[in-house]
Amino acid sequence: MSDYIRQPQQIEKNSFDIISRIISESYPDFHFADEEQEAVIKRVIHTTADFDWLHLLYFSPDVFQLIRNGILRGCTLYTDTTMALSGINKTRLAQYGSKCRCYVSDCRTIHMAKAQQITRSMAAVDLALQEPGEKIFIFGNAPTALFRLMEHQIAPIAVVGVPVGFVGAEESKNALIHSGISCIAAKGRKGGSNIAAAIINAILYRMPEVNYE
């Protein structure tokens, strides 16, 4: 068997070096708006090996500062899937006093969804909104959850809205972009729980480098 890299940090470093080189060679006219967007977009590309993400993400003004400050204040992140929950670096999140939850399989969610004839993702949003404290919502899979949040007309700190799919996904993200809610959103049909987690992780990994003053 041929030799291969076994050290995870080296694998990641080499991957990001390759991503940077491909962008420079294949997309010479592309320019990142700032270092924060660059970090997020490159990590999403690293997660997907899809360079379409150079053009698919929307960032509302000051969204990075809002998310960082919310995490520093000890907010709660709510995901629409256990996959997104699993992918977020909760150890790093806890270092700043914040936590991450997913209620899609909670028995209260299941009861609410059955009683109201709605999706569990919608009921999970309702349940999360009943809890006190500041909130960031992370949607990677369920357009119904994103629509439900906007129906409540309650603005969280921010929303990461990247549901994937063909039924309601693009529409829900377009609605988010035009809602006035601070957000990072994906345009079009692409997205996913892995994308949602990658976005949050990119922000978390940069937090030690950012001057908050």
LUMZAMAR-215162 format. One line per field, with one value per atom (N, C-alpha, C): residue in three letters; x, y, z. Coordinates in pm, 1 decimal. Layout:
// residues N
rest	Ala,...
c1	X,...
c2	Y,...
c3	Z,...
//
This chain:
// residues 213
rest	Met,Met,Met,Ser,Ser,Ser,Asp,Asp,Asp,Tyr,Tyr,Tyr,Ile,Ile,Ile,Arg,Arg,Arg,Gln,Gln,Gln,Pro,Pro,Pro,Gln,Gln,Gln,Gln,Gln,Gln,Ile,Ile,Ile,Glu,Glu,Glu,Lys,Lys,Lys,Asn,Asn,Asn,Ser,Ser,Ser,Phe,Phe,Phe,Asp,Asp,Asp,Ile,Ile,Ile,Ile,Ile,Ile,Ser,Ser,Ser,Arg,Arg,Arg,Ile,Ile,Ile,Ile,Ile,Ile,Ser,Ser,Ser,Glu,Glu,Glu,Ser,Ser,Ser,Tyr,Tyr,Tyr,Pro,Pro,Pro,Asp,Asp,Asp,Phe,Phe,Phe,His,His,His,Phe,Phe,Phe,Ala,Ala,Ala,Asp,Asp,Asp,Glu,Glu,Glu,Glu,Glu,Glu,Gln,Gln,Gln,Glu,Glu,Glu,Ala,Ala,Ala,Val,Val,Val,Ile,Ile,Ile,Lys,Lys,Lys,Arg,Arg,Arg,Val,Val,Val,Ile,Ile,Ile,His,His,His,Thr,Thr,Thr,Thr,Thr,Thr,Ala,Ala,Ala,Asp,Asp,Asp,Phe,Phe,Phe,Asp,Asp,Asp,Trp,Trp,Trp,Leu,Leu,Leu,His,His,His,Leu,Leu,Leu,Leu,Leu,Leu,Tyr,Tyr,Tyr,Phe,Phe,Phe,Ser,Ser,Ser,Pro,Pro,Pro,Asp,Asp,Asp,Val,Val,Val,Phe,Phe,Phe,Gln,Gln,Gln,Leu,Leu,Leu,Ile,Ile,Ile,Arg,Arg,Arg,Asn,Asn,Asn,Gly,Gly,Gly,Ile,Ile,Ile,Leu,Leu,Leu,Arg,Arg,Arg,Gly,Gly,Gly,Cys,Cys,Cys,Thr,Thr,Thr,Leu,Leu,Leu,Tyr,Tyr,Tyr,Thr,Thr,Thr,Asp,Asp,Asp,Thr,Thr,Thr,Thr,Thr,Thr,Met,Met,Met,Ala,Ala,Ala,Leu,Leu,Leu,Ser,Ser,Ser,Gly,Gly,Gly,Ile,Ile,Ile,Asn,Asn,Asn,Lys,Lys,Lys,Thr,Thr,Thr,Arg,Arg,Arg,Leu,Leu,Leu,Ala,Ala,Ala,Gln,Gln,Gln,Tyr,Tyr,Tyr,Gly,Gly,Gly,Ser,Ser,Ser,Lys,Lys,Lys,Cys,Cys,Cys,Arg,Arg,Arg,Cys,Cys,Cys,Tyr,Tyr,Tyr,Val,Val,Val,Ser,Ser,Ser,Asp,Asp,Asp,Cys,Cys,Cys,Arg,Arg,Arg,Thr,Thr,Thr,Ile,Ile,Ile,His,His,His,Met,Met,Met,Ala,Ala,Ala,Lys,Lys,Lys,Ala,Ala,Ala,Gln,Gln,Gln,Gln,Gln,Gln,Ile,Ile,Ile,Thr,Thr,Thr,Arg,Arg,Arg,Ser,Ser,Ser,Met,Met,Met,Ala,Ala,Ala,Ala,Ala,Ala,Val,Val,Val,Asp,Asp,Asp,Leu,Leu,Leu,Ala,Ala,Ala,Leu,Leu,Leu,Gln,Gln,Gln,Glu,Glu,Glu,Pro,Pro,Pro,Gly,Gly,Gly,Glu,Glu,Glu,Lys,Lys,Lys,Ile,Ile,Ile,Phe,Phe,Phe,Ile,Ile,Ile,Phe,Phe,Phe,Gly,Gly,Gly,Asn,Asn,Asn,Ala,Ala,Ala,Pro,Pro,Pro,Thr,Thr,Thr,Ala,Ala,Ala,Leu,Leu,Leu,Phe,Phe,Phe,Arg,Arg,Arg,Leu,Leu,Leu,Met,Met,Met,Glu,Glu,Glu,His,His,His,Gln,Gln,Gln,Ile,Ile,Ile,Ala,Ala,Ala,Pro,Pro,Pro,Ile,Ile,Ile,Ala,Ala,Ala,Val,Val,Val,Val,Val,Val,Gly,Gly,Gly,Val,Val,Val,Pro,Pro,Pro,Val,Val,Val,Gly,Gly,Gly,Phe,Phe,Phe,Val,Val,Val,Gly,Gly,Gly,Ala,Ala,Ala,Glu,Glu,Glu,Glu,Glu,Glu,Ser,Ser,Ser,Lys,Lys,Lys,Asn,Asn,Asn,Ala,Ala,Ala,Leu,Leu,Leu,Ile,Ile,Ile,His,His,His,Ser,Ser,Ser,Gly,Gly,Gly,Ile,Ile,Ile,Ser,Ser,Ser,Cys,Cys,Cys,Ile,Ile,Ile,Ala,Ala,Ala,Ala,Ala,Ala,Lys,Lys,Lys,Gly,Gly,Gly,Arg,Arg,Arg,Lys,Lys,Lys,Gly,Gly,Gly,Gly,Gly,Gly,Ser,Ser,Ser,Asn,Asn,Asn,Ile,Ile,Ile,Ala,Ala,Ala,Ala,Ala,Ala,Ala,Ala,Ala,Ile,Ile,Ile,Ile,Ile,Ile,Asn,Asn,Asn,Ala,Ala,Ala,Ile,Ile,Ile,Leu,Leu,Leu,Tyr,Tyr,Tyr,Arg,Arg,Arg,Met,Met,Met,Pro,Pro,Pro,Glu,Glu,Glu,Val,Val,Val,Asn,Asn,Asn,Tyr,Tyr,Tyr,Glu,Glu,Glu
c1	84.5,0.0,87.8,52.9,132.3,122.0,223.9,225.6,120.0,67.3,-33.3,-22.5,-76.8,-69.0,-166.1,-115.8,-197.7,-231.4,-157.1,-173.1,-286.3,-393.8,-513.5,-489.3,-406.4,-379.6,-307.9,-220.0,-149.7,-243.7,-334.1,-433.2,-516.3,-562.6,-644.1,-564.8,-440.6,-357.0,-336.3,-303.5,-281.6,-408.7,-523.9,-650.6,-676.4,-655.0,-678.9,-577.3,-455.3,-356.4,-402.3,-455.6,-505.3,-624.1,-715.1,-831.0,-786.5,-693.3,-643.3,-579.2,-505.6,-439.5,-540.8,-641.9,-743.8,-820.3,-854.4,-924.1,-837.4,-709.7,-618.3,-602.8,-596.3,-571.5,-698.8,-807.3,-929.4,-1031.1,-1017.5,-1110.2,-1029.8,-943.8,-850.4,-919.7,-1043.0,-1113.1,-1194.5,-1193.4,-1272.2,-1195.9,-1266.5,-1205.0,-1300.1,-1247.1,-1325.8,-1350.0,-1468.9,-1502.7,-1416.9,-1385.5,-1301.0,-1253.5,-1170.8,-1112.3,-1216.8,-1320.3,-1423.3,-1502.0,-1541.6,-1611.3,-1519.8,-1393.4,-1297.7,-1289.3,-1282.1,-1271.5,-1394.0,-1512.6,-1635.8,-1645.5,-1625.1,-1641.5,-1540.6,-1415.8,-1315.3,-1346.6,-1399.5,-1433.0,-1552.1,-1646.7,-1757.7,-1707.6,-1616.7,-1557.0,-1479.7,-1408.0,-1334.4,-1429.2,-1547.5,-1646.5,-1710.5,-1723.4,-1801.4,-1720.6,-1598.7,-1519.5,-1594.5,-1678.2,-1763.7,-1732.4,-1673.6,-1633.2,-1748.4,-1867.1,-1985.1,-2010.7,-1961.5,-1985.9,-1915.1,-1828.1,-1770.5,-1878.4,-1989.6,-2092.0,-2228.4,-2240.6,-2373.7,-2410.3,-2314.4,-2344.7,-2372.0,-2477.1,-2513.1,-2481.8,-2421.0,-2386.9,-2450.9,-2537.1,-2596.1,-2493.0,-2509.8,-2412.4,-2397.9,-2273.4,-2240.3,-2278.3,-2310.0,-2356.5,-2247.6,-2121.8,-2014.7,-1998.8,-2001.0,-1988.3,-2104.6,-2225.5,-2342.6,-2332.1,-2289.7,-2276.5,-2166.5,-2051.6,-1941.0,-1981.5,-2040.1,-2077.6,-2184.2,-2277.3,-2377.2,-2314.1,-2218.6,-2148.5,-2071.7,-2008.8,-1934.7,-2026.4,-2152.6,-2248.5,-2313.7,-2281.3,-2336.8,-2472.4,-2493.0,-2622.0,-2636.4,-2753.4,-2779.7,-2799.4,-2732.0,-2751.2,-2849.7,-2949.5,-3048.8,-3036.9,-3017.1,-3006.8,-3134.2,-3154.8,-3274.4,-3249.3,-3125.0,-3094.3,-2987.2,-2990.3,-2884.5,-2751.4,-2756.0,-2632.1,-2559.4,-2632.9,-2570.8,-2520.2,-2599.1,-2557.2,-2426.9,-2417.2,-2297.1,-2175.1,-2198.2,-2085.7,-2026.2,-2102.3,-2053.7,-1956.8,-1848.2,-1747.0,-1798.5,-1861.6,-1924.9,-1823.6,-1707.6,-1602.3,-1555.7,-1533.7,-1493.1,-1605.6,-1728.2,-1842.8,-1852.2,-1831.1,-1840.9,-1732.1,-1620.6,-1513.5,-1559.9,-1660.9,-1712.9,-1843.3,-1881.3,-2000.7,-2130.0,-2122.4,-2242.8,-2266.5,-2386.1,-2421.8,-2504.6,-2522.9,-2595.6,-2696.8,-2817.8,-2924.5,-2998.4,-3058.0,-3147.6,-3267.1,-3386.7,-3507.7,-3592.3,-3538.7,-3621.6,-3669.4,-3594.9,-3635.3,-3685.2,-3700.2,-3749.7,-3895.1,-3930.2,-4066.7,-4170.8,-4135.9,-4229.1,-4252.2,-4144.9,-4156.3,-4246.1,-4225.9,-4305.7,-4454.1,-4482.7,-4621.6,-4681.4,-4607.5,-4656.3,-4681.5,-4589.3,-4603.0,-4727.0,-4749.1,-4865.9,-4995.0,-4995.4,-5116.6,-5154.7,-5053.6,-5079.8,-5072.4,-5036.8,-5023.0,-4921.1,-4804.7,-4693.8,-4570.4,-4464.6,-4340.9,-4274.4,-4194.3,-4120.2,-4021.2,-3969.5,-3877.0,-3946.1,-4071.0,-4148.0,-4174.6,-4214.7,-4241.8,-4116.0,-4001.1,-3875.3,-3843.8,-3876.7,-3859.4,-3950.1,-4076.0,-4170.0,-4118.5,-4065.6,-4014.7,-3893.9,-3805.3,-3686.2,-3724.3,-3825.2,-3864.9,-3930.8,-3975.7,-4033.7,-3926.4,-3801.6,-3694.9,-3640.4,-3594.6,-3536.9,-3396.3,-3346.4,-3209.3,-3196.2,-3078.3,-3049.3,-3026.8,-3064.5,-3064.7,-3004.1,-2935.2,-2894.1,-2952.9,-3017.8,-3076.8,-2991.1,-2975.5,-2890.8,-2976.9,-3010.5,-3096.3,-3018.2,-3003.7,-2932.2,-3016.5,-3135.0,-3212.5,-3360.3,-3419.1,-3565.0,-3614.9,-3660.7,-3721.0,-3840.1,-3917.7,-4034.2,-3993.1,-3877.2,-3829.3,-3794.5,-3732.5,-3694.3,-3818.4,-3913.6,-4039.9,-4109.5,-4109.4,-4177.6,-4116.9,-3985.3,-3919.5,-3961.7,-3965.9,-4003.0,-4149.1,-4233.7,-4374.6,-4391.0,-4304.2,-4313.9,-4276.3,-4206.2,-4164.7,-4087.4,-4006.4,-3915.7,-3774.1,-3699.8,-3565.2,-3464.2,-3401.0,-3291.4,-3165.6,-3057.3,-2930.2,-2897.0,-2909.2,-2880.1,-2931.5,-2938.3,-2978.9,-2877.3,-2834.3,-2762.5,-2865.3,-2903.4,-3009.8,-2959.2,-2933.1,-2881.2,-2954.0,-3088.2,-3158.4,-3132.7,-3118.6,-3094.0,-3223.1,-3241.9,-3355.3,-3428.3,-3543.2,-3619.4,-3756.7,-3803.7,-3936.9,-3921.6,-3930.8,-3927.3,-3790.3,-3686.5,-3552.3,-3508.2,-3510.6,-3468.7,-3560.2,-3689.3,-3785.1,-3764.8,-3739.3,-3720.7,-3595.5,-3491.6,-3367.0,-3380.0,-3451.7,-3477.7,-3558.9,-3656.2,-3736.9,-3650.5,-3558.1,-3468.3,-3381.2,-3325.7,-3238.2,-3310.6,-3439.7,-3516.9,-3598.7,-3575.5,-3657.6,-3611.4,-3488.1,-3432.0,-3364.4,-3373.7,-3304.8,-3156.8,-3069.3,-2925.5,-2900.5,-2831.2,-2820.0,-2699.2,-2665.6,-2582.3,-2672.3,-2690.6,-2786.4,-2726.4,-2774.7,-2732.5,-2836.5,-2789.3,-2878.2,-2897.0,-3017.8,-3042.7,-3078.0,-3061.6,-3106.2,-3002.8,-2876.4,-2770.9,-2769.8,-2718.6,-2707.9,-2684.4,-2726.6,-2713.6,-2663.1,-2684.6,-2642.0,-2490.9,-2417.7,-2271.8,-2228.4,-2299.9,-2269.9,-2297.3,-2410.3,-2446.6,-2340.8,-2297.4,-2195.4,-2062.6,-2027.1,-1900.7,-1897.7,-2009.9,-2016.8,-1992.2,-2060.0,-2041.6,-1898.5,-1844.8,-1708.3,-1606.5,-1626.7,-1534.3,-1532.2,-1649.6,-1656.6,-1589.4,-1615.9,-1555.3,-1403.4,-1350.8,-1206.0,-1132.8,-1204.2,-1142.4,-1154.3,-1237.3,-1263.7,-1138.8,-1045.2,-926.1,-840.7,-857.7,-777.3,-839.3,-968.2,-1041.5,-1026.8,-1002.1,-999.9,-1142.1,-1193.5,-1332.9,-1353.2,-1248.1,-1261.6,-1312.6
c2	-119.7,0.0,124.4,222.2,343.6,424.6,505.7,588.4,698.3,741.9,847.7,924.1,1044.4,1129.9,1077.9,1062.1,1009.4,1114.3,1223.3,1324.0,1418.7,1426.0,1500.5,1649.3,1711.4,1854.3,1880.6,1787.8,1804.1,1782.8,1688.1,1665.7,1792.1,1851.4,1972.3,2087.5,2105.2,2213.1,2195.7,2074.4,2048.7,2073.3,2034.5,2055.5,2204.3,2285.9,2429.3,2492.7,2441.7,2491.2,2461.1,2340.4,2302.7,2389.5,2412.4,2498.5,2637.6,2693.6,2828.3,2830.9,2727.1,2722.1,2710.0,2626.8,2610.0,2740.4,2808.0,2935.8,3035.0,3041.5,3134.6,3102.7,2974.1,2933.3,2929.9,2881.8,2859.5,2972.3,3054.8,3166.5,3294.4,3333.0,3444.1,3577.9,3593.4,3720.6,3723.8,3614.1,3610.7,3674.2,3755.6,3819.8,3806.9,3760.5,3751.8,3891.6,3912.0,4043.2,4076.7,3976.5,3997.4,3861.4,3862.2,3738.7,3646.7,3704.8,3622.7,3542.9,3610.3,3539.0,3435.1,3469.8,3374.8,3248.6,3265.1,3149.4,3059.6,3120.1,3041.8,2971.2,3044.5,2985.9,2874.1,2894.5,2789.9,2665.6,2684.2,2566.1,2492.1,2563.7,2496.7,2420.3,2480.1,2409.0,2287.2,2302.4,2190.1,2076.1,2110.4,2011.5,1940.7,2011.4,1960.8,1930.0,1986.1,1980.3,2043.1,2140.5,2204.8,2354.6,2399.7,2539.2,2630.7,2574.5,2658.5,2747.1,2703.4,2779.1,2914.3,2938.8,3072.4,3176.4,3131.2,3225.6,3204.6,3110.1,3072.7,3131.4,3179.4,3223.9,3373.8,3407.2,3546.4,3577.0,3692.6,3735.6,3872.1,3879.7,4009.7,4094.9,4226.0,4314.6,4281.6,4280.1,4262.3,4125.6,4028.1,3899.9,3827.8,3841.6,3773.4,3830.3,3960.6,4023.8,3985.1,3980.8,3944.2,3800.8,3709.0,3569.3,3553.8,3614.7,3605.7,3661.5,3779.5,3841.4,3760.8,3702.0,3616.3,3494.4,3433.0,3317.7,3358.8,3473.4,3522.0,3552.5,3584.3,3612.1,3484.9,3371.6,3245.9,3211.3,3235.0,3205.8,3055.9,3018.1,2879.5,2870.9,2774.5,2745.9,2630.3,2646.9,2542.4,2494.4,2364.9,2306.9,2233.5,2216.6,2144.4,1996.0,1951.9,1809.6,1768.7,1641.0,1589.9,1584.4,1574.9,1574.8,1708.3,1818.2,1949.5,1964.0,1917.7,1921.7,1844.8,1727.1,1644.7,1709.9,1783.7,1840.4,1965.3,2034.8,2158.5,2125.8,2199.8,2177.9,2231.4,2143.3,2186.3,2212.7,2150.0,2178.9,2322.5,2364.4,2503.2,2599.3,2561.4,2645.4,2664.2,2556.5,2562.4,2649.6,2664.5,2750.4,2894.5,2931.3,3067.8,3076.5,2966.6,2967.7,2944.9,2899.7,2874.9,2724.9,2690.2,2549.4,2531.4,2405.8,2373.7,2264.2,2281.2,2185.4,2152.9,2035.2,1996.6,1924.9,1974.3,1920.2,1838.0,1805.2,1740.0,1601.9,1536.5,1404.1,1407.4,1525.7,1540.6,1492.6,1426.3,1373.3,1484.6,1602.9,1715.6,1760.7,1758.7,1795.0,1697.6,1570.4,1468.1,1484.8,1512.1,1532.1,1656.1,1767.1,1891.4,1874.3,1807.1,1788.7,1705.7,1599.9,1514.7,1589.4,1662.7,1733.2,1843.8,1911.5,2025.9,1990.4,1864.4,1820.3,1907.0,1925.4,1998.7,1910.7,1953.8,1876.4,1887.8,1787.2,1792.4,1908.6,1943.0,2055.9,2186.2,2200.9,2320.3,2320.2,2206.2,2197.1,2222.1,2177.5,2200.1,2348.7,2424.9,2570.0,2629.4,2587.5,2637.4,2608.9,2489.3,2451.4,2536.1,2557.1,2638.8,2781.0,2835.1,2973.2,2989.6,2880.9,2888.0,2903.1,2873.6,2878.3,3021.0,3057.2,3190.6,3197.9,3319.1,3338.2,3371.4,3416.9,3454.6,3329.8,3341.5,3223.6,3252.6,3151.6,3147.0,3018.9,3028.4,2910.4,2865.6,2733.1,2672.3,2573.3,2607.0,2521.9,2470.0,2337.9,2279.1,2184.1,2152.4,2047.3,2080.5,2157.3,2168.6,2308.1,2326.6,2455.4,2491.6,2390.5,2419.6,2484.7,2446.0,2506.4,2652.6,2681.1,2819.3,2904.6,2852.9,2926.3,2949.5,2847.4,2857.6,2968.8,2975.3,3080.1,3218.4,3236.7,3367.4,3399.9,3297.3,3320.3,3380.5,3343.0,3393.1,3541.1,3591.4,3731.7,3768.5,3674.7,3696.6,3687.8,3794.5,3797.4,3741.4,3629.7,3580.9,3664.2,3628.7,3696.1,3686.9,3567.1,3543.7,3405.6,3383.2,3253.7,3210.6,3085.9,3023.2,2938.2,2981.6,2916.7,2855.9,2725.5,2658.6,2525.7,2522.3,2397.3,2349.8,2220.7,2161.0,2099.8,2099.2,2025.4,2095.5,2035.7,2079.2,2136.4,2111.1,2157.8,2260.5,2385.5,2491.6,2538.2,2466.5,2502.4,2638.0,2652.2,2779.3,2892.5,2865.3,2969.3,3015.8,2921.4,2958.6,3043.5,3011.5,3087.5,3226.3,3235.1,3368.2,3454.1,3392.6,3466.3,3513.8,3430.2,3469.1,3587.8,3582.1,3689.3,3823.2,3821.1,3945.2,3974.8,3900.4,3914.4,4025.7,4068.5,4164.8,4099.5,3966.9,3893.5,3881.1,3903.3,3884.2,3737.6,3713.5,3574.6,3549.8,3422.0,3365.6,3265.9,3281.4,3197.8,3149.7,3035.5,2980.2,3012.1,3052.3,3076.1,2945.8,2924.7,2807.0,2684.1,2567.4,2442.0,2377.5,2412.2,2344.1,2385.9,2297.3,2322.2,2191.8,2185.6,2062.0,2084.9,1984.6,1993.2,2007.4,1941.8,1954.7,2096.9,2163.4,2303.1,2391.5,2369.1,2449.1,2437.2,2314.0,2293.3,2356.3,2345.0,2402.0,2553.4,2619.1,2764.4,2804.3,2738.1,2770.0,2738.9,2626.2,2591.0,2691.2,2739.0,2838.2,2964.2,3004.2,3121.5,3092.7,2976.0,2938.8,2932.4,2875.0,2857.5,2989.6,3090.7,3222.2,3310.2,3272.3,3359.7,3396.7,3305.8,3347.1,3452.0,3463.6,3557.4,3695.8,3707.9,3832.4,3925.3,4053.6,4155.8,4204.5,4187.7,4220.5,4363.4,4438.8,4576.3,4667.9
c3	0.0,0.0,0.0,-83.0,-93.5,34.9,58.1,177.7,165.8,277.6,277.9,409.3,409.7,528.5,633.2,755.9,863.8,969.4,971.9,1077.1,1041.2,1123.7,1083.7,1061.3,1143.7,1124.4,991.7,954.3,827.4,709.1,723.3,617.7,596.3,707.1,695.4,635.5,681.4,626.7,476.4,436.0,293.5,213.6,271.2,202.5,178.4,280.9,265.5,170.1,168.9,71.9,-70.6,-92.3,-224.3,-263.7,-169.2,-196.3,-238.0,-165.4,-197.7,-335.6,-368.0,-498.7,-612.1,-593.3,-697.8,-719.5,-610.8,-625.5,-701.7,-667.2,-733.6,-882.1,-915.1,-1053.8,-1137.9,-1080.5,-1158.5,-1148.0,-1042.9,-1023.0,-995.5,-1090.2,-1064.7,-1038.9,-1083.9,-1064.6,-934.8,-861.2,-738.8,-624.5,-546.7,-430.2,-310.8,-199.4,-76.7,-21.0,33.5,88.2,209.1,290.6,408.7,458.6,561.8,611.7,674.7,731.0,794.2,690.5,583.4,477.0,412.8,397.1,339.8,424.8,556.9,645.7,635.1,629.5,620.8,486.3,379.0,245.7,222.8,263.7,243.6,326.9,446.9,527.2,466.9,410.3,342.7,220.2,144.9,31.0,79.6,188.9,247.2,284.2,330.5,372.0,252.8,140.8,27.4,-98.5,-108.8,-232.4,-349.7,-319.8,-420.4,-423.7,-534.5,-545.5,-585.7,-609.0,-629.4,-507.4,-392.3,-269.4,-268.4,-361.1,-374.8,-402.4,-460.1,-505.3,-439.5,-347.9,-298.9,-162.9,-87.5,47.9,54.7,128.5,155.4,302.0,326.0,460.9,485.7,586.4,618.3,692.9,691.8,757.4,906.5,952.7,1095.0,1150.0,1064.2,1115.2,1194.2,1153.1,1225.2,1365.8,1376.9,1507.2,1597.6,1541.6,1620.5,1672.0,1586.0,1626.8,1730.5,1706.4,1802.7,1938.6,1939.7,2066.3,2139.3,2063.3,2124.5,2190.9,2122.9,2179.3,2304.7,2302.0,2418.9,2536.9,2508.5,2616.8,2669.8,2611.2,2660.0,2603.8,2475.7,2413.0,2387.1,2338.2,2300.2,2150.0,2087.4,1945.7,1932.8,1847.4,1824.1,1679.4,1661.6,1528.1,1491.8,1362.1,1316.4,1298.0,1309.4,1296.0,1396.8,1434.6,1521.1,1447.0,1314.2,1236.7,1250.3,1238.8,1257.5,1400.0,1495.1,1634.6,1654.2,1594.3,1608.5,1544.4,1434.5,1360.8,1421.9,1506.4,1567.3,1680.1,1687.1,1790.2,1923.6,1999.1,2123.7,2234.4,2225.6,2323.2,2308.8,2185.5,2160.0,2199.5,2169.2,2203.0,2354.7,2428.8,2574.6,2635.7,2568.0,2619.3,2633.3,2557.0,2561.5,2641.0,2705.7,2789.2,2715.3,2590.5,2511.3,2496.3,2447.9,2431.9,2305.2,2267.8,2145.1,2174.5,2121.5,2146.0,2016.3,2013.5,1904.7,1966.2,1936.5,1997.3,1899.7,1783.9,1682.6,1727.6,1817.0,1865.0,2008.5,2064.4,2200.5,2208.0,2317.2,2329.3,2326.7,2377.6,2373.2,2229.7,2150.1,2008.5,1934.8,1958.5,1891.3,1925.5,2051.9,2093.6,2027.7,2027.3,1966.9,1818.4,1750.2,1606.1,1571.9,1649.1,1625.1,1655.3,1765.6,1806.2,1708.9,1652.9,1565.5,1417.1,1386.7,1248.1,1172.7,1235.0,1174.2,1177.6,1110.2,1113.1,1249.9,1283.5,1409.4,1409.7,1293.8,1285.5,1324.6,1282.5,1320.4,1470.7,1523.2,1666.6,1748.8,1698.2,1769.5,1779.3,1674.8,1679.8,1786.3,1788.1,1889.1,2030.2,2049.8,2181.3,2219.6,2124.7,2152.0,2189.6,2121.5,2147.9,2284.9,2344.3,2478.0,2585.8,2551.4,2650.4,2663.8,2783.6,2803.0,2744.1,2731.0,2687.3,2539.8,2504.1,2365.4,2280.8,2152.9,2067.1,1929.7,1876.9,1736.7,1679.3,1564.7,1502.1,1384.0,1373.9,1271.0,1193.4,1069.3,986.8,866.0,858.7,745.7,663.3,713.3,647.3,627.7,720.1,724.4,687.0,563.2,526.4,614.0,658.3,741.3,873.4,926.0,1050.3,1029.0,916.7,885.6,862.8,786.9,768.6,902.8,988.2,1117.2,1202.6,1206.0,1284.1,1236.2,1104.2,1050.5,1076.4,1083.9,1116.4,1255.8,1346.5,1483.7,1493.7,1393.3,1391.9,1518.9,1563.5,1676.3,1622.7,1635.7,1578.3,1677.8,1645.2,1729.2,1704.7,1770.1,1744.3,1595.8,1542.4,1400.4,1362.0,1231.3,1177.8,1073.1,1082.2,971.7,898.4,779.2,704.3,575.4,578.4,458.5,433.3,443.5,414.2,270.9,256.3,125.7,73.5,-59.1,-112.6,-224.9,-261.9,-377.7,-342.5,-220.5,-181.5,-69.0,-104.5,-5.7,36.9,-1.8,46.3,-7.8,-138.6,-198.7,-155.2,-149.6,-112.3,32.2,120.9,261.9,280.0,206.7,218.8,157.2,45.9,-11.6,85.1,149.6,247.5,363.8,407.9,516.7,476.9,356.8,309.3,308.9,277.4,267.1,393.1,500.1,620.6,713.2,698.7,792.2,911.8,923.8,1030.1,993.4,1089.4,1064.8,1032.5,923.1,879.3,790.8,784.2,678.4,607.6,478.0,406.2,274.2,230.1,102.0,-4.4,-119.3,-231.9,-309.8,-358.6,-440.6,-358.7,-419.9,-359.6,-269.7,-286.3,-211.9,-65.6,16.6,158.7,231.1,356.7,431.9,572.7,657.0,796.1,808.3,718.1,721.5,689.2,599.7,566.7,687.7,753.0,869.9,978.7,1006.3,1108.5,1068.3,941.6,894.6,912.2,887.9,902.8,1047.3,1140.1,1281.9,1325.3,1283.0,1321.6,1268.7,1147.2,1091.9,1177.6,1225.8,1313.6,1446.7,1503.8,1631.5,1622.8,1514.3,1502.9,1485.9,1436.1,1420.8,1544.7,1638.6,1751.9,1833.2,1855.6,1929.7,1857.6,1724.4,1646.6,1637.9,1673.5,1650.4,1769.2,1740.3,1842.4,1865.8,1987.6,2015.5,2062.1,2075.6,2122.9,2013.5
//
